[in-house]
Amino acid sequence: MIGTNSSIRAIPAPERHPENVPFWEGSQAGRFMIRRCTACRRSHWYPRPLCPFCLAESHWEAASGRGEVHTFSIIRRPDMQPYCIAYIRLDEDVLMLSNIVDCNLDAIRIGDRVQVVFKAAVDGTMVPMFTVI
Ligand SMILES: [Zn+2]
């Protein structure tokens, strides 16, 4: 159906790296994991062991999973269901690229509040995406 998202679109298996094991373990358990600096206390994305602001150590923590739509684009191609790619600004003040799913794509607006949801990739890995709340 035009204008809605669909679970028909296959989600590619994410690349796994040893340093991101806690991220994917968190996703499997329904927690959206980000890293926070132990010195300046700022969160960042993508996850890095050293803070990109002050180069101190960072640690994993479960984020709120809530944020807002910073900007977005709806991709429409004749060979697949339409889907939405968006930059989400989490309440932890990190900006990340993700997908908006499970809602009317035509109703998405910049500034909409979103909540993380986890969708299974083709290999069973749970991948965090967002839905409008
Ligand atoms: Zn820092």
Backbone and ligand atoms as CSV (ligand in chain L), in Angstrom:
chain,resi,resn,atom,element,x,y,z
A,1,MET,N,N,0.851,-1.184,0.000
A,1,MET,CA,C,0.000,0.000,0.000
A,1,MET,C,C,0.890,1.238,0.000
A,2,ILE,N,N,0.602,2.145,-0.873
A,2,ILE,CA,C,1.391,3.378,-0.963
A,2,ILE,C,C,1.213,4.198,0.316
A,3,GLY,N,N,2.339,4.753,0.799
A,3,GLY,CA,C,2.264,5.661,1.934
A,3,GLY,C,C,2.414,4.990,3.282
A,4,THR,N,N,2.492,3.703,3.315
A,4,THR,CA,C,2.726,3.032,4.587
A,4,THR,C,C,4.014,2.243,4.484
A,5,ASN,N,N,4.583,1.944,5.631
A,5,ASN,CA,C,5.789,1.139,5.631
A,5,ASN,C,C,5.371,-0.312,5.658
A,6,SER,N,N,6.307,-1.174,5.367
A,6,SER,CA,C,5.968,-2.577,5.280
A,6,SER,C,C,7.089,-3.416,5.844
A,7,SER,N,N,6.729,-4.540,6.428
A,7,SER,CA,C,7.755,-5.443,6.924
A,7,SER,C,C,8.290,-6.313,5.798
A,8,ILE,N,N,7.766,-6.113,4.576
A,8,ILE,CA,C,8.202,-6.925,3.441
A,8,ILE,C,C,9.651,-6.631,3.077
A,9,ARG,N,N,10.077,-5.377,3.249
A,9,ARG,CA,C,11.437,-5.008,2.876
A,9,ARG,C,C,12.433,-5.752,3.762
A,10,ALA,N,N,13.327,-6.498,3.150
A,10,ALA,CA,C,14.314,-7.263,3.904
A,10,ALA,C,C,15.375,-6.332,4.469
A,11,ILE,N,N,15.690,-6.518,5.734
A,11,ILE,CA,C,16.730,-5.710,6.380
A,11,ILE,C,C,18.043,-6.469,6.271
A,12,PRO,N,N,19.048,-5.888,5.625
A,12,PRO,CA,C,20.328,-6.588,5.490
A,12,PRO,C,C,20.945,-6.880,6.854
A,13,ALA,N,N,21.673,-7.968,6.930
A,13,ALA,CA,C,22.385,-8.299,8.174
A,13,ALA,C,C,23.443,-7.235,8.440
A,14,PRO,N,N,23.472,-6.678,9.650
A,14,PRO,CA,C,24.484,-5.650,9.934
A,14,PRO,C,C,25.877,-6.251,10.038
A,15,GLU,N,N,26.868,-5.437,9.717
A,15,GLU,CA,C,28.256,-5.863,9.938
A,15,GLU,C,C,28.516,-5.920,11.428
A,16,ARG,N,N,29.229,-6.965,11.839
A,16,ARG,CA,C,29.551,-7.109,13.264
A,16,ARG,C,C,31.031,-6.877,13.464
A,17,HIS,N,N,31.360,-6.138,14.494
A,17,HIS,CA,C,32.756,-5.919,14.864
A,17,HIS,C,C,32.886,-6.194,16.358
A,18,PRO,N,N,34.026,-6.724,16.786
A,18,PRO,CA,C,34.180,-7.082,18.206
A,18,PRO,C,C,33.892,-5.916,19.152
A,19,GLU,N,N,34.265,-4.691,18.757
A,19,GLU,CA,C,34.076,-3.557,19.666
A,19,GLU,C,C,32.609,-3.163,19.832
A,20,ASN,N,N,31.734,-3.684,18.947
A,20,ASN,CA,C,30.318,-3.329,19.041
A,20,ASN,C,C,29.437,-4.465,19.556
A,21,VAL,N,N,30.056,-5.511,20.111
A,21,VAL,CA,C,29.278,-6.623,20.661
A,21,VAL,C,C,28.238,-6.127,21.678
A,22,PRO,N,N,28.595,-5.230,22.616
A,22,PRO,CA,C,27.571,-4.771,23.576
A,22,PRO,C,C,26.393,-4.080,22.906
A,23,PHE,N,N,26.647,-3.426,21.774
A,23,PHE,CA,C,25.543,-2.763,21.068
A,23,PHE,C,C,24.531,-3.792,20.572
A,24,TRP,N,N,25.042,-4.858,19.911
A,24,TRP,CA,C,24.125,-5.839,19.338
A,24,TRP,C,C,23.504,-6.725,20.410
A,25,GLU,N,N,24.239,-6.996,21.488
A,25,GLU,CA,C,23.634,-7.739,22.611
A,25,GLU,C,C,22.505,-6.921,23.225
A,26,GLY,N,N,22.713,-5.613,23.335
A,26,GLY,CA,C,21.663,-4.739,23.843
A,26,GLY,C,C,20.443,-4.760,22.946
A,27,SER,N,N,20.679,-4.682,21.633
A,27,SER,CA,C,19.562,-4.698,20.681
A,27,SER,C,C,18.763,-5.991,20.785
A,28,GLN,N,N,19.467,-7.114,20.943
A,28,GLN,CA,C,18.757,-8.394,21.063
A,28,GLN,C,C,17.855,-8.388,22.292
A,29,ALA,N,N,18.281,-7.650,23.338
A,29,ALA,CA,C,17.532,-7.593,24.590
A,29,ALA,C,C,16.576,-6.399,24.632
A,30,GLY,N,N,16.449,-5.664,23.509
A,30,GLY,CA,C,15.515,-4.548,23.459
A,30,GLY,C,C,16.042,-3.261,24.074
A,31,ARG,N,N,17.348,-3.150,24.187
A,31,ARG,CA,C,17.951,-1.916,24.720
A,31,ARG,C,C,18.768,-1.240,23.627
A,32,PHE,N,N,18.586,0.067,23.485
A,32,PHE,CA,C,19.360,0.816,22.502
A,32,PHE,C,C,20.584,1.387,23.198
A,33,MET,N,N,21.756,0.880,22.807
A,33,MET,CA,C,22.999,1.199,23.505
A,33,MET,C,C,23.760,2.316,22.788
A,34,ILE,N,N,24.211,3.271,23.558
A,34,ILE,CA,C,25.094,4.321,23.037
A,34,ILE,C,C,26.293,4.424,23.972
A,35,ARG,N,N,27.259,5.220,23.613
A,35,ARG,CA,C,28.420,5.414,24.481
A,35,ARG,C,C,28.413,6.828,25.035
A,36,ARG,N,N,28.857,6.924,26.300
A,36,ARG,CA,C,28.943,8.216,26.976
A,36,ARG,C,C,30.348,8.383,27.535
A,37,CYS,N,N,30.861,9.585,27.419
A,37,CYS,CA,C,32.205,9.890,27.895
A,37,CYS,C,C,32.245,9.862,29.425
A,38,THR,N,N,33.311,9.277,29.957
A,38,THR,CA,C,33.459,9.233,31.421
A,38,THR,C,C,33.979,10.566,31.969
A,39,ALA,N,N,34.494,11.456,31.108
A,39,ALA,CA,C,35.046,12.736,31.573
A,39,ALA,C,C,34.061,13.886,31.347
A,40,CYS,N,N,33.729,14.170,30.063
A,40,CYS,CA,C,32.855,15.319,29.784
A,40,CYS,C,C,31.374,14.940,29.845
A,41,ARG,N,N,31.074,13.651,29.927
A,41,ARG,CA,C,29.706,13.125,30.114
A,41,ARG,C,C,28.833,13.262,28.871
A,42,ARG,N,N,29.387,13.690,27.754
A,42,ARG,CA,C,28.565,13.791,26.541
A,42,ARG,C,C,28.427,12.421,25.895
A,43,SER,N,N,27.265,12.165,25.296
A,43,SER,CA,C,27.040,10.949,24.522
A,43,SER,C,C,27.473,11.196,23.093
A,44,HIS,N,N,27.750,10.128,22.365
A,44,HIS,CA,C,28.094,10.302,20.961
A,44,HIS,C,C,27.608,9.116,20.131
A,45,TRP,N,N,27.550,9.336,18.844
A,45,TRP,CA,C,27.199,8.340,17.851
A,45,TRP,C,C,28.034,8.629,16.624
A,46,TYR,N,N,28.624,7.646,15.965
A,46,TYR,CA,C,28.558,6.221,16.215
A,46,TYR,C,C,29.417,5.846,17.431
A,47,PRO,N,N,29.239,4.635,17.944
A,47,PRO,CA,C,29.969,4.258,19.151
A,47,PRO,C,C,31.481,4.199,18.920
A,48,ARG,N,N,32.215,4.869,19.776
A,48,ARG,CA,C,33.684,4.859,19.732
A,48,ARG,C,C,34.221,4.718,21.151
A,49,PRO,N,N,35.345,4.008,21.302
A,49,PRO,CA,C,35.891,3.846,22.656
A,49,PRO,C,C,36.401,5.148,23.261
A,50,LEU,N,N,36.872,6.072,22.400
A,50,LEU,CA,C,37.342,7.365,22.884
A,50,LEU,C,C,36.348,8.449,22.496
A,51,CYS,N,N,36.080,9.330,23.435
A,51,CYS,CA,C,35.140,10.433,23.214
A,51,CYS,C,C,35.612,11.315,22.050
A,52,PRO,N,N,34.738,11.587,21.063
A,52,PRO,CA,C,35.155,12.437,19.939
A,52,PRO,C,C,35.292,13.911,20.331
A,53,PHE,N,N,34.839,14.285,21.531
A,53,PHE,CA,C,34.910,15.693,21.953
A,53,PHE,C,C,36.155,15.983,22.785
A,54,CYS,N,N,36.549,15.006,23.630
A,54,CYS,CA,C,37.684,15.293,24.520
A,54,CYS,C,C,38.697,14.147,24.573
A,55,LEU,N,N,38.451,13.066,23.841
A,55,LEU,CA,C,39.373,11.933,23.722
A,55,LEU,C,C,39.528,11.114,25.000
A,56,ALA,N,N,38.653,11.330,25.970
A,56,ALA,CA,C,38.671,10.482,27.171
A,56,ALA,C,C,37.962,9.163,26.867
A,57,GLU,N,N,38.048,8.221,27.794
A,57,GLU,CA,C,37.370,6.934,27.638
A,57,GLU,C,C,35.857,7.139,27.651
A,58,SER,N,N,35.159,6.250,26.946
A,58,SER,CA,C,33.702,6.274,27.029
A,58,SER,C,C,33.219,4.892,27.451
A,59,HIS,N,N,31.974,4.822,27.895
A,59,HIS,CA,C,31.401,3.543,28.321
A,59,HIS,C,C,30.021,3.387,27.688
A,60,TRP,N,N,29.570,2.115,27.617
A,60,TRP,CA,C,28.250,1.819,27.077
A,60,TRP,C,C,27.184,2.143,28.102
A,61,GLU,N,N,26.046,2.607,27.627
A,61,GLU,CA,C,24.877,2.744,28.497
A,61,GLU,C,C,23.625,2.619,27.638
A,62,ALA,N,N,22.519,2.216,28.269
A,62,ALA,CA,C,21.251,2.114,27.555
A,62,ALA,C,C,20.670,3.513,27.405
A,63,ALA,N,N,20.380,3.906,26.170
A,63,ALA,CA,C,19.770,5.208,25.912
A,63,ALA,C,C,18.269,5.126,26.194
A,64,SER,N,N,17.634,6.299,26.218
A,64,SER,CA,C,16.188,6.344,26.442
A,64,SER,C,C,15.436,5.689,25.288
A,65,GLY,N,N,16.043,5.706,24.096
A,65,GLY,CA,C,15.345,5.191,22.924
A,65,GLY,C,C,14.349,6.182,22.352
A,66,ARG,N,N,14.354,7.396,22.888
A,66,ARG,CA,C,13.424,8.420,22.401
A,66,ARG,C,C,14.183,9.601,21.820
A,67,GLY,N,N,13.542,10.257,20.878
A,67,GLY,CA,C,14.152,11.420,20.265
A,67,GLY,C,C,13.173,12.077,19.334
A,68,GLU,N,N,13.708,12.808,18.345
A,68,GLU,CA,C,12.829,13.457,17.387
A,68,GLU,C,C,13.433,13.402,15.990
A,69,VAL,N,N,12.563,13.586,15.012
A,69,VAL,CA,C,12.982,13.564,13.606
A,69,VAL,C,C,13.730,14.858,13.315
A,70,HIS,N,N,14.998,14.715,12.930
A,70,HIS,CA,C,15.816,15.882,12.581
A,70,HIS,C,C,15.604,16.234,11.103
A,71,THR,N,N,15.667,15.216,10.252
A,71,THR,CA,C,15.313,15.364,8.845
A,71,THR,C,C,15.063,13.962,8.299
A,72,PHE,N,N,14.421,13.856,7.153
A,72,PHE,CA,C,14.085,12.535,6.636
A,72,PHE,C,C,13.887,12.579,5.137
A,73,SER,N,N,13.903,11.390,4.535
A,73,SER,CA,C,13.616,11.249,3.117
A,73,SER,C,C,12.853,9.950,2.913
A,74,ILE,N,N,11.819,9.991,2.104
A,74,ILE,CA,C,11.063,8.780,1.779
A,74,ILE,C,C,11.527,8.285,0.417
A,75,ILE,N,N,11.946,7.045,0.386
A,75,ILE,CA,C,12.475,6.458,-0.852
A,75,ILE,C,C,11.361,5.648,-1.510
A,76,ARG,N,N,11.067,6.009,-2.746
A,76,ARG,CA,C,10.037,5.299,-3.509
A,76,ARG,C,C,10.668,4.778,-4.784
A,77,ARG,N,N,10.612,3.464,-4.936
A,77,ARG,CA,C,11.125,2.823,-6.152
A,77,ARG,C,C,10.067,1.842,-6.633
A,78,PRO,N,N,10.005,1.628,-7.927
A,78,PRO,CA,C,8.940,0.762,-8.441
A,78,PRO,C,C,9.073,-0.687,-7.999
A,79,ASP,N,N,10.280,-1.103,-7.595
A,79,ASP,CA,C,10.493,-2.519,-7.289
A,79,ASP,C,C,10.434,-2.844,-5.809
A,80,MET,N,N,10.084,-1.879,-4.968
A,80,MET,CA,C,10.006,-2.188,-3.534
A,80,MET,C,C,9.026,-1.262,-2.824
A,81,GLN,N,N,8.642,-1.667,-1.625
A,81,GLN,CA,C,7.774,-0.837,-0.807
A,81,GLN,C,C,8.514,0.454,-0.443
A,82,PRO,N,N,7.786,1.567,-0.347
A,82,PRO,CA,C,8.456,2.805,0.084
A,82,PRO,C,C,8.982,2.661,1.505
A,83,TYR,N,N,10.094,3.342,1.778
A,83,TYR,CA,C,10.630,3.335,3.141
A,83,TYR,C,C,11.241,4.693,3.448
A,84,CYS,N,N,11.466,4.925,4.716
A,84,CYS,CA,C,11.901,6.237,5.183
A,84,CYS,C,C,13.265,6.138,5.859
A,85,ILE,N,N,14.215,6.928,5.369
A,85,ILE,CA,C,15.513,7.093,6.018
A,85,ILE,C,C,15.475,8.432,6.735
A,86,ALA,N,N,15.966,8.471,7.967
A,86,ALA,CA,C,15.868,9.711,8.740
A,86,ALA,C,C,17.088,9.901,9.619
A,87,TYR,N,N,17.415,11.157,9.836
A,87,TYR,CA,C,18.330,11.496,10.928
A,87,TYR,C,C,17.466,11.733,12.162
A,88,ILE,N,N,17.797,10.997,13.222
A,88,ILE,CA,C,17.075,11.089,14.485
A,88,ILE,C,C,17.999,11.754,15.501
A,89,ARG,N,N,17.482,12.763,16.195
A,89,ARG,CA,C,18.249,13.334,17.307
A,89,ARG,C,C,17.693,12.740,18.594
A,90,LEU,N,N,18.485,11.892,19.217
A,90,LEU,CA,C,18.059,11.262,20.466
A,90,LEU,C,C,17.984,12.293,21.591
A,91,ASP,N,N,17.223,11.974,22.619
A,91,ASP,CA,C,17.146,12.858,23.785
A,91,ASP,C,C,18.515,13.012,24.442
A,92,GLU,N,N,19.406,12.053,24.194
A,92,GLU,CA,C,20.780,12.144,24.709
A,92,GLU,C,C,21.637,13.073,23.850
A,93,ASP,N,N,21.021,13.765,22.882
A,93,ASP,CA,C,21.681,14.752,22.024
A,93,ASP,C,C,22.715,14.132,21.092
A,94,VAL,N,N,22.412,12.947,20.574
A,94,VAL,CA,C,23.231,12.398,19.499
A,94,VAL,C,C,22.368,12.308,18.254
A,95,LEU,N,N,23.023,12.552,17.117
A,95,LEU,CA,C,22.332,12.536,15.829
A,95,LEU,C,C,22.726,11.264,15.105
A,96,MET,N,N,21.732,10.492,14.674
A,96,MET,CA,C,22.054,9.222,14.025
A,96,MET,C,C,21.146,8.975,12.841
A,97,LEU,N,N,21.693,8.261,11.872
A,97,LEU,CA,C,20.933,7.878,10.685
A,97,LEU,C,C,20.213,6.569,10.980
A,98,SER,N,N,18.925,6.516,10.665
A,98,SER,CA,C,18.158,5.300,10.921
A,98,SER,C,C,16.982,5.247,9.947
A,99,ASN,N,N,16.046,4.378,10.250
A,99,ASN,CA,C,14.825,4.255,9.463
A,99,ASN,C,C,13.628,4.545,10.356
A,100,ILE,N,N,12.582,5.127,9.768
A,100,ILE,CA,C,11.307,5.269,10.468
A,100,ILE,C,C,10.359,4.236,9.879
A,101,VAL,N,N,9.753,3.445,10.750
A,101,VAL,CA,C,8.918,2.323,10.325
A,101,VAL,C,C,7.594,2.337,11.092
A,102,ASP,N,N,6.688,1.449,10.687
A,102,ASP,CA,C,5.435,1.190,11.414
A,102,ASP,C,C,4.572,2.427,11.580
A,103,CYS,N,N,4.549,3.288,10.590
A,103,CYS,CA,C,3.665,4.450,10.661
A,103,CYS,C,C,3.388,4.922,9.237
A,104,ASN,N,N,2.463,5.860,9.108
A,104,ASN,CA,C,2.137,6.443,7.802
A,104,ASN,C,C,3.293,7.348,7.380
A,105,LEU,N,N,4.035,6.924,6.376
A,105,LEU,CA,C,5.213,7.684,5.964
A,105,LEU,C,C,4.845,9.094,5.507
A,106,ASP,N,N,3.679,9.249,4.907
A,106,ASP,CA,C,3.283,10.564,4.401
A,106,ASP,C,C,2.950,11.546,5.521
A,107,ALA,N,N,2.812,11.043,6.748
A,107,ALA,CA,C,2.463,11.927,7.870
A,107,ALA,C,C,3.690,12.340,8.677
A,108,ILE,N,N,4.861,11.809,8.350
A,108,ILE,CA,C,6.072,12.135,9.108
A,108,ILE,C,C,6.432,13.597,8.897
A,109,ARG,N,N,6.781,14.270,9.991
A,109,ARG,CA,C,7.199,15.675,9.931
A,109,ARG,C,C,8.470,15.865,10.756
A,110,ILE,N,N,9.296,16.814,10.339
A,110,ILE,CA,C,10.464,17.186,11.137
A,110,ILE,C,C,9.982,17.622,12.514
A,111,GLY,N,N,10.662,17.121,13.539
A,111,GLY,CA,C,10.284,17.454,14.917
A,111,GLY,C,C,9.374,16.434,15.558
A,112,ASP,N,N,8.815,15.504,14.782
A,112,ASP,CA,C,7.972,14.456,15.369
A,112,ASP,C,C,8.760,13.685,16.422
A,113,ARG,N,N,8.099,13.329,17.502
A,113,ARG,CA,C,8.712,12.486,18.534
A,113,ARG,C,C,8.724,11.037,18.044
A,114,VAL,N,N,9.820,10.358,18.313
A,114,VAL,CA,C,9.978,8.975,17.887
A,114,VAL,C,C,10.474,8.119,19.048
A,115,GLN,N,N,10.248,6.822,18.902
A,115,GLN,CA,C,10.651,5.823,19.897
A,115,GLN,C,C,11.325,4.684,19.147
A,116,VAL,N,N,12.388,4.152,19.716
A,116,VAL,CA,C,13.086,3.045,19.073
A,116,VAL,C,C,12.195,1.797,19.036
A,117,VAL,N,N,12.289,1.061,17.949
A,117,VAL,CA,C,11.674,-0.271,17.823
A,117,VAL,C,C,12.755,-1.165,17.213
A,118,PHE,N,N,12.671,-2.443,17.454
A,118,PHE,CA,C,13.695,-3.350,16.957
A,118,PHE,C,C,13.086,-4.270,15.909
A,119,LYS,N,N,13.754,-4.339,14.764
A,119,LYS,CA,C,13.278,-5.138,13.637
A,119,LYS,C,C,14.314,-6.200,13.301
A,120,ALA,N,N,13.853,-7.403,12.950
A,120,ALA,CA,C,14.762,-8.511,12.664
A,120,ALA,C,C,15.358,-8.370,11.266
A,121,ALA,N,N,16.677,-8.425,11.187
A,121,ALA,CA,C,17.371,-8.474,9.902
A,121,ALA,C,C,17.272,-9.892,9.346
A,122,VAL,N,N,17.755,-10.074,8.140
A,122,VAL,CA,C,17.639,-11.378,7.480
A,122,VAL,C,C,18.370,-12.482,8.253
A,123,ASP,N,N,19.370,-12.122,9.074
A,123,ASP,CA,C,20.099,-13.127,9.860
A,123,ASP,C,C,19.567,-13.239,11.286
A,124,GLY,N,N,18.455,-12.544,11.595
A,124,GLY,CA,C,17.867,-12.618,12.924
A,124,GLY,C,C,18.367,-11.558,13.888
A,125,THR,N,N,19.381,-10.815,13.496
A,125,THR,CA,C,19.866,-9.725,14.347
A,125,THR,C,C,18.776,-8.673,14.486
A,126,MET,N,N,18.546,-8.225,15.717
A,126,MET,CA,C,17.554,-7.174,15.928
A,126,MET,C,C,18.227,-5.829,15.693
A,127,VAL,N,N,17.627,-5.049,14.788
A,127,VAL,CA,C,18.210,-3.782,14.353
A,127,VAL,C,C,17.328,-2.645,14.861
A,128,PRO,N,N,17.930,-1.666,15.544
A,128,PRO,CA,C,17.108,-0.550,16.033
A,128,PRO,C,C,16.671,0.365,14.890
A,129,MET,N,N,15.373,0.693,14.902
A,129,MET,CA,C,14.803,1.685,13.995
A,129,MET,C,C,13.880,2.536,14.841
A,130,PHE,N,N,13.117,3.411,14.240
A,130,PHE,CA,C,12.286,4.314,15.031
A,130,PHE,C,C,10.883,4.367,14.458
A,131,THR,N,N,9.929,4.649,15.345
A,131,THR,CA,C,8.563,4.871,14.905
A,131,THR,C,C,8.049,6.151,15.558
A,132,VAL,N,N,7.141,6.832,14.887
A,132,VAL,CA,C,6.571,8.075,15.402
A,132,VAL,C,C,5.626,7.748,16.555
A,133,ILE,N,N,5.718,8.526,17.654
A,133,ILE,CA,C,4.828,8.291,18.809
A,133,ILE,C,C,3.906,9.482,19.015
L,1,ZN,ZN,ZN,34.424,13.610,26.504
